[in-house]
């Protein structure tokens, strides 16, 4: 390899930043500095090939793009690069369920067998649809066993499942739980879950570059994720993948979704009601409150409390719950959700009362505490600067 070619190849692997111009915002430089301080060091520390950050402040969007979407070909990250959202996808599952409820097709206080008669009389049917959506059905595990690799095996699994607690007594974060929640939502709406998200939900939210199944025409925007060994990977199919971790989206679409959550007034009434319903808190769990998809905290919130609510312990162990009666539906709050696949990491947080929010998408699943800490620093800078 010649000297020029070698220099080009090495440059491709270095983080490079670009900012979408927003000349109308006098504070763009201060926002850029806060984002740069928080996220640029993570590129080197965790060997992250690419990161897209989007910030919204009082309805104005700012985009900051670092590094590459693919090491091969040196394809830079942009606000239109597709990343795997991982479990941030669960916020869309919660939104679709809330939309089905507003539309009169789903009832959260019903039991799964109303929509899946084959589950009638089984222990899982003692839980409500709401319990499934808030991980409080009685102790479903984080993942299905490997043998559950098709719908028939999924149904058999739920028929044989034995709860470890009564519904509503404990929260145990679970892909099978939120997956069944999304599955019964699709059945209640007389459609396929993935198709409903792509053709109904994304369209009504104005998200034109978000997918569960990335079409051929959009594959050129789809980043490659990188695993711990630095190998390029993308998510593999699985039972309830669409419901639990299957959305691929861009920083531009995701900050639009955040803005819809901050100010849902511009949406059509059913979707506005759905967004507002995902902000209801049903169970207090340690340092956070669990809603449909979103996890929330009274605002202002300390970094320590936010880290505790997003900890490995919170994700992997059962925790006692305190049902909120009536459910929490008002007050200043910070909403957030993390997500990971084998090659991608994401984090979304917003404070409606302050009209601020942040999206971070990366093509490596670097540690969640680092993501939360960086995003928290940016939000704090926005508040301190009077934004």
JOQUIJO-V899481 format. One record per residue. N is the residue number from 1. RES is the residue in three letters. D_CENTER is the distance of its C-alpha to the mean C-alpha in whole Angstrom. Layout:
n=N res=RES d_center=D_CENTER
n=N res=RES d_center=D_CENTER
//
This chain:
n=1 res=UNK d_center=42
n=2 res=UNK d_center=44
n=3 res=UNK d_center=43
n=4 res=UNK d_center=41
n=5 res=UNK d_center=39
n=6 res=UNK d_center=38
n=7 res=UNK d_center=37
n=8 res=UNK d_center=35
n=9 res=UNK d_center=33
n=10 res=UNK d_center=33
n=11 res=UNK d_center=32
n=12 res=UNK d_center=29
n=13 res=UNK d_center=27
n=14 res=UNK d_center=27
n=15 res=UNK d_center=24
n=16 res=UNK d_center=25
n=17 res=UNK d_center=24
n=18 res=UNK d_center=24
n=19 res=UNK d_center=24
n=20 res=UNK d_center=24
n=21 res=UNK d_center=27
n=22 res=UNK d_center=26
n=23 res=UNK d_center=30
n=24 res=UNK d_center=30
n=25 res=UNK d_center=28
n=26 res=UNK d_center=30
n=27 res=UNK d_center=28
n=28 res=UNK d_center=26
n=29 res=UNK d_center=28
n=30 res=UNK d_center=27
n=31 res=UNK d_center=23
n=32 res=UNK d_center=24
n=33 res=UNK d_center=25
n=34 res=UNK d_center=23
n=35 res=UNK d_center=20
n=36 res=UNK d_center=23
n=37 res=UNK d_center=24
n=38 res=UNK d_center=20
n=39 res=UNK d_center=19
n=40 res=UNK d_center=22
n=41 res=UNK d_center=23
n=42 res=UNK d_center=20
n=43 res=UNK d_center=21
n=44 res=UNK d_center=24
n=45 res=UNK d_center=24
n=46 res=UNK d_center=21
n=47 res=UNK d_center=22
n=48 res=UNK d_center=19
n=49 res=UNK d_center=20
n=50 res=UNK d_center=18
n=51 res=UNK d_center=16
n=52 res=UNK d_center=15
n=53 res=UNK d_center=14
n=54 res=UNK d_center=14
n=55 res=UNK d_center=16
n=56 res=UNK d_center=17
n=57 res=UNK d_center=20
n=58 res=UNK d_center=22
n=59 res=UNK d_center=21
n=60 res=UNK d_center=21
n=61 res=UNK d_center=19
n=62 res=UNK d_center=20
n=63 res=UNK d_center=19
n=64 res=UNK d_center=19
n=65 res=UNK d_center=19
n=66 res=UNK d_center=20
n=67 res=UNK d_center=22
n=68 res=UNK d_center=22
n=69 res=UNK d_center=19
n=70 res=UNK d_center=22
n=71 res=UNK d_center=25
n=72 res=UNK d_center=27
n=73 res=UNK d_center=29
n=74 res=UNK d_center=27
n=75 res=UNK d_center=25
n=76 res=UNK d_center=23
n=77 res=UNK d_center=20
n=78 res=UNK d_center=19
n=79 res=UNK d_center=17
n=80 res=UNK d_center=17
n=81 res=UNK d_center=16
n=82 res=UNK d_center=14
n=83 res=UNK d_center=11
n=84 res=UNK d_center=10
n=85 res=UNK d_center=6
n=86 res=UNK d_center=6
n=87 res=UNK d_center=5
n=88 res=UNK d_center=1
n=89 res=UNK d_center=4
n=90 res=UNK d_center=6
n=91 res=UNK d_center=6
n=92 res=UNK d_center=8
n=93 res=UNK d_center=10
n=94 res=UNK d_center=10
n=95 res=UNK d_center=11
n=96 res=UNK d_center=14
n=97 res=UNK d_center=15
n=98 res=UNK d_center=16
n=99 res=UNK d_center=17
n=100 res=UNK d_center=20
n=101 res=UNK d_center=21
n=102 res=UNK d_center=22
n=103 res=UNK d_center=24
n=104 res=UNK d_center=25
n=105 res=UNK d_center=24
n=106 res=UNK d_center=22
n=107 res=UNK d_center=23
n=108 res=UNK d_center=21
n=109 res=UNK d_center=24
n=110 res=UNK d_center=26
n=111 res=UNK d_center=26
n=112 res=UNK d_center=24
n=113 res=UNK d_center=28
n=114 res=UNK d_center=28
n=115 res=UNK d_center=26
n=116 res=UNK d_center=26
n=117 res=UNK d_center=30
n=118 res=UNK d_center=30
n=119 res=UNK d_center=28
n=120 res=UNK d_center=31
n=121 res=UNK d_center=33
n=122 res=UNK d_center=31
n=123 res=UNK d_center=29
n=124 res=UNK d_center=25
n=125 res=UNK d_center=27
n=126 res=UNK d_center=28
n=127 res=UNK d_center=24
n=128 res=UNK d_center=23
n=129 res=UNK d_center=20
n=130 res=UNK d_center=19
n=131 res=UNK d_center=19
n=132 res=UNK d_center=17
n=133 res=UNK d_center=14
n=134 res=UNK d_center=14
n=135 res=UNK d_center=15
n=136 res=UNK d_center=19
n=137 res=UNK d_center=21
n=138 res=UNK d_center=23
n=139 res=UNK d_center=22
n=140 res=UNK d_center=20
n=141 res=UNK d_center=19
n=142 res=UNK d_center=16
n=143 res=UNK d_center=17
n=144 res=UNK d_center=20
n=145 res=UNK d_center=23
n=146 res=UNK d_center=24
n=147 res=UNK d_center=26
n=148 res=UNK d_center=24
n=149 res=UNK d_center=23
n=150 res=UNK d_center=24
n=151 res=UNK d_center=24
n=152 res=UNK d_center=28
n=153 res=UNK d_center=27
n=154 res=UNK d_center=24
n=155 res=UNK d_center=26
n=156 res=UNK d_center=28
n=157 res=UNK d_center=26
n=158 res=UNK d_center=25
n=159 res=UNK d_center=29
n=160 res=UNK d_center=30
n=161 res=UNK d_center=27
n=162 res=UNK d_center=29
n=163 res=UNK d_center=27
n=164 res=UNK d_center=27
n=165 res=UNK d_center=27
n=166 res=UNK d_center=27
n=167 res=UNK d_center=25
n=168 res=UNK d_center=23
n=169 res=UNK d_center=25
n=170 res=UNK d_center=22
n=171 res=UNK d_center=18
n=172 res=UNK d_center=17
n=173 res=UNK d_center=14
n=174 res=UNK d_center=14
n=175 res=UNK d_center=13
n=176 res=UNK d_center=16
n=177 res=UNK d_center=16
n=178 res=UNK d_center=13
n=179 res=UNK d_center=14
n=180 res=UNK d_center=17
n=181 res=UNK d_center=16
n=182 res=UNK d_center=14
n=183 res=UNK d_center=18
n=184 res=UNK d_center=20
n=185 res=UNK d_center=18
n=186 res=UNK d_center=19
n=187 res=UNK d_center=23
n=188 res=UNK d_center=23
n=189 res=UNK d_center=22
n=190 res=UNK d_center=25
n=191 res=UNK d_center=23
n=192 res=UNK d_center=20
n=193 res=UNK d_center=17
n=194 res=UNK d_center=16
n=195 res=UNK d_center=19
n=196 res=UNK d_center=18
n=197 res=UNK d_center=14
n=198 res=UNK d_center=16
n=199 res=UNK d_center=19
n=200 res=UNK d_center=18
n=201 res=UNK d_center=15
n=202 res=UNK d_center=14
n=203 res=UNK d_center=18
n=204 res=UNK d_center=18
n=205 res=UNK d_center=15
n=206 res=UNK d_center=17
n=207 res=UNK d_center=15
n=208 res=UNK d_center=17
n=209 res=UNK d_center=16
n=210 res=UNK d_center=13
n=211 res=UNK d_center=13
n=212 res=UNK d_center=13
n=213 res=UNK d_center=17
n=214 res=UNK d_center=17
n=215 res=UNK d_center=21
n=216 res=UNK d_center=24
n=217 res=UNK d_center=24
n=218 res=UNK d_center=21
n=219 res=UNK d_center=21
n=220 res=UNK d_center=23
n=221 res=UNK d_center=20
n=222 res=UNK d_center=17
n=223 res=UNK d_center=17
n=224 res=UNK d_center=18
n=225 res=UNK d_center=17
n=226 res=UNK d_center=19
n=227 res=UNK d_center=19
n=228 res=UNK d_center=21
n=229 res=UNK d_center=24
n=230 res=UNK d_center=24
n=231 res=UNK d_center=24
n=232 res=UNK d_center=22
n=233 res=UNK d_center=19
n=234 res=UNK d_center=17
n=235 res=UNK d_center=15
n=236 res=UNK d_center=18
n=237 res=UNK d_center=18
n=238 res=UNK d_center=18
n=239 res=UNK d_center=18
n=240 res=UNK d_center=15
n=241 res=UNK d_center=13
n=242 res=UNK d_center=12
n=243 res=UNK d_center=11
n=244 res=UNK d_center=9
n=245 res=UNK d_center=8
n=246 res=UNK d_center=10
n=247 res=UNK d_center=9
n=248 res=UNK d_center=10
n=249 res=UNK d_center=10
n=250 res=UNK d_center=12
n=251 res=UNK d_center=12
n=252 res=UNK d_center=15
n=253 res=UNK d_center=13
n=254 res=UNK d_center=9
n=255 res=UNK d_center=12
n=256 res=UNK d_center=14
n=257 res=UNK d_center=11
n=258 res=UNK d_center=11
n=259 res=UNK d_center=15
n=260 res=UNK d_center=15
n=261 res=UNK d_center=13
n=262 res=UNK d_center=16
n=263 res=UNK d_center=18
n=264 res=UNK d_center=18
n=265 res=UNK d_center=22
n=266 res=UNK d_center=22
n=267 res=UNK d_center=21
n=268 res=UNK d_center=23
n=269 res=UNK d_center=23
n=270 res=UNK d_center=22
n=271 res=UNK d_center=18
n=272 res=UNK d_center=19
n=273 res=UNK d_center=20
n=274 res=UNK d_center=17
n=275 res=UNK d_center=14
n=276 res=UNK d_center=17
n=277 res=UNK d_center=17
n=278 res=UNK d_center=13
n=279 res=UNK d_center=14
n=280 res=UNK d_center=17
n=281 res=UNK d_center=17
n=282 res=UNK d_center=19
n=283 res=UNK d_center=19
n=284 res=UNK d_center=20
n=285 res=UNK d_center=19
n=286 res=UNK d_center=20
n=287 res=UNK d_center=19
n=288 res=UNK d_center=16
n=289 res=UNK d_center=16
n=290 res=UNK d_center=14
n=291 res=UNK d_center=13
n=292 res=UNK d_center=11
n=293 res=UNK d_center=8
n=294 res=UNK d_center=8
n=295 res=UNK d_center=10
n=296 res=UNK d_center=13
n=297 res=UNK d_center=16
n=298 res=UNK d_center=20
n=299 res=UNK d_center=20
n=300 res=UNK d_center=22
n=301 res=UNK d_center=20
n=302 res=UNK d_center=21
n=303 res=UNK d_center=19
n=304 res=UNK d_center=21
n=305 res=UNK d_center=19
n=306 res=UNK d_center=16
n=307 res=UNK d_center=16
n=308 res=UNK d_center=18
n=309 res=UNK d_center=15
n=310 res=UNK d_center=13
n=311 res=UNK d_center=15
n=312 res=UNK d_center=16
n=313 res=UNK d_center=19
n=314 res=UNK d_center=16
n=315 res=UNK d_center=14
n=316 res=UNK d_center=17
n=317 res=UNK d_center=20
n=318 res=UNK d_center=21
n=319 res=UNK d_center=21
n=320 res=UNK d_center=23
n=321 res=UNK d_center=22
n=322 res=UNK d_center=24
n=323 res=UNK d_center=23
n=324 res=UNK d_center=23
n=325 res=UNK d_center=26
n=326 res=UNK d_center=26
n=327 res=UNK d_center=22
n=328 res=UNK d_center=21
n=329 res=UNK d_center=21
n=330 res=UNK d_center=22
n=331 res=UNK d_center=22
n=332 res=UNK d_center=21
n=333 res=UNK d_center=17
n=334 res=UNK d_center=14
n=335 res=UNK d_center=11
n=336 res=UNK d_center=8
n=337 res=UNK d_center=5
n=338 res=UNK d_center=6
n=339 res=UNK d_center=5
n=340 res=UNK d_center=9
n=341 res=UNK d_center=11
n=342 res=UNK d_center=15
n=343 res=UNK d_center=15
n=344 res=UNK d_center=12
n=345 res=UNK d_center=10
n=346 res=UNK d_center=7
n=347 res=UNK d_center=7
n=348 res=UNK d_center=7
n=349 res=UNK d_center=10
n=350 res=UNK d_center=12
n=351 res=UNK d_center=16
n=352 res=UNK d_center=17
n=353 res=UNK d_center=21
n=354 res=UNK d_center=21
n=355 res=UNK d_center=19
n=356 res=UNK d_center=17
n=357 res=UNK d_center=14
n=358 res=UNK d_center=12
n=359 res=UNK d_center=10
n=360 res=UNK d_center=10
n=361 res=UNK d_center=10
n=362 res=UNK d_center=13
n=363 res=UNK d_center=15
n=364 res=UNK d_center=15
n=365 res=UNK d_center=13
n=366 res=UNK d_center=15
n=367 res=UNK d_center=15
n=368 res=UNK d_center=13
n=369 res=UNK d_center=16
n=370 res=UNK d_center=16
n=371 res=UNK d_center=13
n=372 res=UNK d_center=13
n=373 res=UNK d_center=17
n=374 res=UNK d_center=17
n=375 res=UNK d_center=14
n=376 res=UNK d_center=16
n=377 res=UNK d_center=20
n=378 res=UNK d_center=19
n=379 res=UNK d_center=18
n=380 res=UNK d_center=21
n=381 res=UNK d_center=23
n=382 res=UNK d_center=22
n=383 res=UNK d_center=23
n=384 res=UNK d_center=26
n=385 res=UNK d_center=27
n=386 res=UNK d_center=28
n=387 res=UNK d_center=25
//
